[in-house]
Amino acid sequence: MTDSAQRPKRPSEDTVEATLLALAASADKGRSIAPEDVARAASPGPDWQAALPVVRRVAVRLAKAGRLVIYRKGRPVDPDELRGVFRLGLPPAGE
């Protein structure tokens, strides 16, 4: 078996983006979502954790474009300063 055959398959950035935005839009107003929920939805099965780096990369890109807010401890953070545990949400209406 080759090394690449053992590696879990990661979803595409397009798949993760669509999943992330759909989950964020379906969350109750003022609520955020966990990156793990996005990873599980975009990559169902036992290897969902392989999608987490893709989720982070897409979240940072969307936050820089103003389409997403990244939260740490309930407060928005600069996507370039993202460290540790975080949550995701759509920008408040009017922003």
C-alpha positions as a printed Julia matrix, in Angstrom:
95×3 Matrix{Float64}:
   0.0    0.0    0.0
   1.36   3.4   -0.89
   1.7    6.25   1.57
  -0.96   8.29  -0.27
  -3.44   5.4   -0.01
  -3.13   5.51   3.79
  -3.66   9.26   4.05
  -7.27  10.35   4.66
  -8.83  12.31   1.83
  -9.46  16.0    2.53
 -12.47  17.79   1.06
 -11.89  20.58  -1.45
 -11.87  24.2   -0.33
 -15.02  24.77  -2.42
 -16.82  21.98  -0.55
 -15.7   23.3    2.82
 -16.68  26.88   1.91
 -20.17  25.86   0.82
 -20.63  23.7    3.92
 -19.3   26.37   6.27
 -21.5   29.14   4.85
 -24.59  26.9    4.86
 -24.06  25.86   8.48
 -23.36  29.44   9.56
 -26.5   30.66   7.78
 -28.63  27.97   9.42
 -27.37  28.74  12.93
 -29.7   30.67  15.21
 -29.26  34.44  15.07
 -26.25  35.51  17.1
 -24.93  31.94  17.4
 -21.61  30.66  16.1
 -20.6   27.23  14.83
 -17.67  25.0   15.67
 -15.03  24.17  13.04
 -15.49  20.51  13.99
 -19.12  20.67  12.84
 -18.0   21.98   9.45
 -15.33  19.29   9.15
 -17.79  16.52  10.03
 -20.35  17.78   7.53
 -17.81  18.3    4.72
 -16.01  15.01   5.32
 -18.38  12.48   6.88
 -16.85   9.35   8.3
 -14.05   8.45  10.65
 -11.44  10.68   8.97
 -13.3   14.0    9.43
 -10.37  15.44  11.42
  -8.3   15.54   8.23
 -10.64  18.32   7.07
  -9.82  20.65  10.0
  -6.8   22.33   8.33
  -8.95  23.02   5.26
 -11.7   24.48   7.47
  -9.19  26.8    9.14
  -7.7   27.91   5.82
 -11.14  28.62   4.3
 -12.33  30.42   7.45
  -9.32  32.74   7.4
  -9.84  33.5    3.7
 -13.55  34.24   4.19
 -12.86  36.39   7.27
 -10.31  38.46   5.35
 -12.93  38.97   2.63
 -15.48  40.12   5.24
 -17.82  37.17   4.64
 -17.21  35.48   8.0
 -16.28  36.37  11.57
 -13.85  34.27  13.57
 -14.43  34.31  17.34
 -12.22  33.43  20.29
 -13.77  33.49  23.73
 -16.86  35.13  22.23
 -15.0   38.06  20.64
 -14.08  38.65  17.01
 -10.39  38.15  16.24
  -8.13  39.22  13.41
  -7.81  36.22  11.06
  -4.05  36.83  10.85
  -3.84  36.41  14.64
  -5.86  33.19  14.81
  -4.57  30.84  17.49
  -6.08  27.9   19.34
  -9.78  27.19  19.74
 -12.16  29.29  17.67
 -15.75  29.49  16.45
 -17.26  30.85  13.25
 -20.23  33.03  12.38
 -21.64  35.27   9.73
 -21.06  39.01  10.11
 -23.89  40.8   11.92
 -26.53  42.23   9.57
 -25.63  45.66   8.27
 -21.87  45.13   8.32
